[in-house]
Amino acid sequence: MKYRWRILSISILIITTTIFKINVYLSLGYLPPIEWILTFISIFPVWWVGLQVDKAKYYAKELERKDKEIVELFDSVDAVIYSINLRTNHTMVSKKISELYGYEAHEFRKNPNLWKEHIYNEDMDIVKEIERKVYNGESGLGEYRIQLPNGELKWIQKRVKPILDSHGTLVKLNGIDIDIDKRKKVEELLKFSQEQNHKLLEKRLEETEQRFKSLFVHNSDAIFTFNLEGKLIEANEAAEELLGYSIESLKEKEWESVFVPKYIDLHRKYFQYVNEGTQQECTVSMIHEDGSERVVNLRMIPIIIDNQLIGIYEIAKDMTEAILTEEMIRRSDKLSVVGQLAAGVAHEIRNPLTTLKGFVQLYKSNIDKQYVDVMLTELDRINLIVSEFLILSKPQATKYEYIDIKQLLQSSISLLMPQALLKNIQFQLEFDKEIPCIQCEQNQLKQVFINIVKNAIEAMPQGGSIHVIVQVENNEMVNIQIIDEGIGIEEEKIPNLGEPFFSTKENGTGLGLMVSFRIIENHGGTMNISSQINKGTTININLPITPSLQQV
């Protein structure tokens, strides 16, 4: 702070006092003491006045400098800064306002409310809310759009701080307006991108659900979903077809009850392995609702989400038909081999049989006629049996005639009666009163009956009874049951009976039953075998009265 006005005021005091004193001295010839006293007294007020003027000049210059600094500060910020004095209506605003609103700063100084005239109509309520808060003494904050002179819309963020005096009266508004148009566009772009991503995610989720539906719902294999405790959660329609139960019924059942008992422990063991995170596969038998067994290939797969095991899939592929088909192919292969063998054996046996028959006829006159007839009859039967082996190799021309089945059975039994008596075996015959004749090849059926009865006799080393029951069913079928009281056959072996080279007898070949099955089949009938260990075996043969014959 300079001393200009203090020095000037003292200088003026000295000059005026000196002139006054010279005049007094010239008039009085001397200077009164009071003049000196008054001079010294006046020095202090004059100095104080000069001091006040120097202070005023100094503060005015400082204020001007501060205002300039504030303006420079306003202009240096990348935003519009303004201050409005409501008492003096003085407005300070930064130059950035021209970039933001498109109008010069001096236009806003003249009209502080000019910015309101360019607010987008749809955002007017936002601005009113800002003003309401400010006039209530609160800070106002809001984002709205303005319309530039060129018609373009721009986003603005406004912050307003009210300044109150000691009485709580609003005296000043300080604020800042920021251009957030780029940010808003980025937000809109981001929002649009998020919406697109959301739509894409929904589409992919829908595709995933459709794929899952195709895999789970429409899968031809049965799929079961379990929790880690082994509780069935869900199953597809193929599971209903496999086991015959509805999905709700399966959920209520104890899952292990659908397995054949001998496979329960195996399933438990494999389920535990899968519970530890390893995939397993096994072949088990499951029980259909109707009591039949279904052989399935069971794949057990862990369900892992976010590296956590939450459940288990069990995929069951029905192998029953495939196994039966494989078995039929295997049997067919065996039959082909047996057929070729049978053709060769039949050819080799027929030659010596012809020689034997010729010599028997040659020496007929030297042997008892009764014995010769028996020998010739048996040689003819051997030749017929050999011919019947050719059934297994190639089609044969067969002559079908109407035959009394009762007489055919009795004739067959009579041939084996001596062997039965030696083992203390009796025959019990039960025939319906009226049994129609059936169309058949009697020698082939006789061979079947002899094979079956002979097997029954051999299965009864301790003797007993063989029951032969013949009944007519619905005037369409003749049912023949041959029941023995022998040692029986193990249940698991019964499905293999009739296969070539499979026999329950120590020296058996299985060819007898195989030929018997083929003969009955060629007559349009069926032959079933049931048995219990140490209780006996039942052979059940059904022959049509008028069959649809297969000429073989």
KEVEXVO-335837 format. One record per residue (C-alpha): residue in one letter; x, y, z. Coordinates in steps of 0.05 Angstrom, whole numbers, plus 5000, padded with zeros to 4 digits. Example, Ala and Ser with C-alpha at 12.3 -4.5 7.8 and 13.67 -1.06 7.14 Angstrom:
2
a524649105156 s527349795143 
END
This chain:
552
m500050005000 k503050674978 y503551335019 r501451794963 w495252104994 r498252155063 i504352525037 l499952964994 s495253135051 i501153305098 s504353725043 i497954115033 l497454215108 i504554475112 i503554955053 t496955235078 t499555285150 t505855645127 i501956145085 f497156275143 k502656365193 i506456855147 n500057275143 v499057255218 y506257455229 l505858035181 s499558265214 l501558185287 g508958185283 y509257535321 l506256835320 p501556655377 p503055985412 i496055755397 e497855735323 w503355235335 i498754825379 l493254815326 t498354625273 f500854025312 i493753815329 s491553835255 i497253375232 f493952745258 p487052845225 v490253025159 w494852415164 w488751965180 v484852235120 g490752105074 l491251405104 q483951255090 v484551495018 d490751055008 k486950455037 a480950574993 k485350614932 y489049994953 y482749584967 a479549804903 k485549574864 e485748914902 l478348804889 e479448934816 r485148444816 k480947924852 d475248024803 k480147924747 e482847294779 i475747034788 v474047184716 e480446834694 l478746254738 f471646234710 d474446244640 s479645704653 v474645184677 d471744734623 a464644894647 v460145494653 i460945824722 y456446384742 s454746804803 i448447234808 n447747754862 l440247804873 r440748474910 t444848844858 n442648404799 h450048364782 t451847734742 m458647424733 v459146884681 s464946524646 k466246574572 k464845824564 i457446004564 s457846174490 e460345474474 l455045154517 y448845564500 g450945894435 y450146594463 e455547094485 a456947224559 h454747954556 e447747724532 f447047304595 r449547884639 k444048314611 n438847764619 p440647244673 n434446844657 l436246764583 w438146034595 k430945864615 e428446074547 h432245494513 i430244914558 y427044334521 n419644324538 e419643594560 d424943754613 m421744384642 d419444014704 i426643824720 v428644564719 k422744764762 e424744244814 i431844534815 e429045234827 r424344994881 k430144694920 v434545314911 y429145794936 n428145344996 g435445425013 e437644744986 s442844584933 g439744424866 l442143884819 g439143634754 e440243424682 y436143704625 r436443864552 i436944544518 q435544724447 l441145104413 p439945664363 n441345164306 g435844694333 e440644184361 l439043874429 k444443854482 w444643544551 i446544004610 q447943844682 k446444434729 r448844514800 v446445124839 k448645334909 p444345854945 i447846384988 l443746635047 d445047235093 s444847215169 h437247285166 g436446685120 t434747115060 l437146874992 v442147394968 k446447034917 l446546434870 n452946084852 g452545544800 i455945124748 d453244844682 i456844244651 d456243984581 i454443244590 d452043124519 k457642644502 r456742274566 k449342204553 k450541964483 v455441454510 e450341244562 e444941184508 l449740784465 l451540354525 k444240274542 f442640084470 s448539604472 q446139304537 e439139224508 q442038884447 n446338444491 h440238294534 k436238104473 l441937694446 l442637354514 e435237214516 k435536934446 r441436494464 l437936284528 e431836114488 e436135714439 t439435364497 e432635194526 q430334934459 r436634514452 f435634254523 k428434104506 s430633734444 l435933364483 f431733224545 v424433224526 h424832934456 n430532454469 s428931734450 d433031504510 a430131554580 i433332124620 f432632194695 t435032784738 f436832664811 n439233094869 l445432874907 e441132484957 g438532044901 k431532354898 l428532364828 i427233094807 e425133024734 a424532524677 n422532554604 e417032194565 a421831644542 a422531464616 e415031344620 e415430894558 l421330514586 l418330364655 g410830444643 y409930924702 s407931654697 i413232164717 e409332344780 s408931604799 l416431534788 k417732134834 e413731814889 k416931124883 e423230904917 w428030944857 e431630294873 s425029914870 v425129964794 f431529544791 v431928794789 p434228644861 k441028364841 y442929024808 i441129484868 d447929444901 l451329574834 h447130194823 r448630454893 k456130364883 y456130724815 f451631284842 q456731404897 y462331444846 v458531964805 n457132344870 e464632424874 g464732744805 t466432164758 q462131924701 q460031184702 e456630684655 c453730004668 t448529504642 v442729344689 s435729054687 m429829484706 i422729274722 h417029524678 e410329684710 d407429044678 g412828634714 s417128494653 e424628634654 r428029134610 v435529094598 v438429794595 n445230114586 l445530634642 r450031244636 m450831654700 i453432364689 p454832894743 i451333564736 i456534114750 i454834854752 d460035384772 n464834824789 q459834544839 l456433864835 i448933974842 g445833334815 i446332724771 y443532524704 e441931794690 i440931634616 a437830954603 k438130654534 d433430064525 m437729474500 t432328934506 e430428904433 a437728974411 i439728394456 l434027974429 t436028154358 e443227984373 e440927324403 m436727164342 i442727314297 r447126874341 r442026314338 s441326404263 d448826334255 k448725704297 l442925424257 s446625564192 v452625174218 v448124614244 g444324604178 q450724504139 l452923964189 a446023634187 a446123604111 g452923274111 v451122784167 a444522604134 h448022454069 e453322024104 i448121634145 r443421494088 n448521084049 p449620544103 l442120554119 t440620364047 t445619794052 l442719544118 k435619574091 g437619194029 f440918624069 v434918584117 q430318494057 l435217994026 y435217544088 k427817654101 s426216924087 n431216684139 i428917134196 d422417154235 k417617584195 q415517974257 y422718174272 v424018354200 d417918814199 v420219154263 m427219244235 l424719514169 t419919984205 e425420254249 l430220324191 d424920724154 r424021164216 i431521274222 n431621464149 l425821944162 i429322254222 v435522354181 s431222674127 e428123124180 f435023374199 l435023684130 i429724164157 l435624534187 s439324594121 k434324714065 p426824704050 q423724014042 a417423804006 t412723574061 k405923254054 y400823494105 e394923054123 y389223074174 i391522644232 d388322434298 i393022764347 k390622294404 q392721674365 l399322004345 l400922144418 q399121444441 s403321144385 s409321574405 i408521394479 s408020654464 l414920654432 l417920924497 m413620514544 p419019964556 q424220494576 a419120834622 l417320184656 l424620034670 k425020704709 n418420594744 i414921154706 q407421154692 f403721554640 q397221914657 l393322134596 e387722654597 f384222794531 d378123214515 k372322794490 e372223104421 i378923284392 p378723464318 c383923204270 i389423704254 q393123814189 c400323604199 e406123164178 q405222594227 n412322334226 q415123024243 l410223114301 k411622404324 q419022584326 v417323194369 f413122794418 i418422244423 n423922764437 i419823104491 v417422464526 k424422164522 n427222794556 a421822734610 i423722014623 e431122184628 a429522744677 m426122254726 p431421774751 q427321634814 g420921474775 g414221824779 s408722024732 i408522374665 h402022744652 v399822844580 i393823324573 v390423494507 q385124034504 v381624444450 e381825194458 n376525634424 n375625114368 e382025414339 m387825094375 v389624424404 n393624504468 i398323934488 q401723934556 i407023434574 i408623494649 d414023104685 e416023054758 g423423074744 i429323474769 g427224094732 i431324624695 e434425264724 e430425874705 e436226254674 k437625664626 i430525614599 p431426184547 n437325804517 l433525164506 g432825014432 e439525304415 p444224844378 f449424524423 f446024764486 s443524214531 t442224094605 k444323364596 e451623164603 n452222854534 g446623234500 t447523654436 g441124064440 l439423864369 g433123474390 l429624074420 m432124524365 v429024074312 s422624024354 f422024784359 r423024834283 i417824304268 i412524624313 e414125304283 n413325034212 h406524764233 g404325464252 g404525304327 t408325504389 m412225114442 n413725404511 i417725104568 s416825254642 s420424904699 q421924894773 i427924564805 n426123884837 k418823974819 g418723834745 t418024124675 t412024304633 i412224314557 n406324694528 i405024594453 n399624964415 l397824724345 p392625054300 i387024604277 t387524924208 p394325244206 s397525734159 l402925234141 q410025384124 q412124874072 v419124634090 
END
